[in-house]
Amino acid sequence: MAVRTHRRDLASVGQFGWDGGLGTTAYADPAEGLIGILLTQTAMDSVDTPRLHRDFWTAAYQTIGD
């Protein structure tokens, strides 16, 4: 489990979740009312997995209106 303590990218402080070793990513961002879960079977040793995670979270945060 991870809890974001400072803003580094799209996620708000207080976002919490987990990146699993086989490509799973699941986080909740209470400040934005956002929950996202991506389940894959691509090990984190692949260069495509981090890119997929970044693209998934970018798309998820883009759906939030200001």
QUIZIRA-V172773 format. One record per run of one state. SS is the DSSP state (hx for helix, st for strand, lp for the rest). FROM is the first residue (numbers start at 1). LEN is the number of residues. Records with the same first field share a line. If there is no record, write none. Layout:
BEGIN
SS=FROM-LEN, FROM-LEN
END
This chain:
BEGIN
lp=1-1, 4-12, 20-5, 30-4, 39-8, 63-4
st=2-2, 16-4, 25-5, 34-5
hx=47-16
END
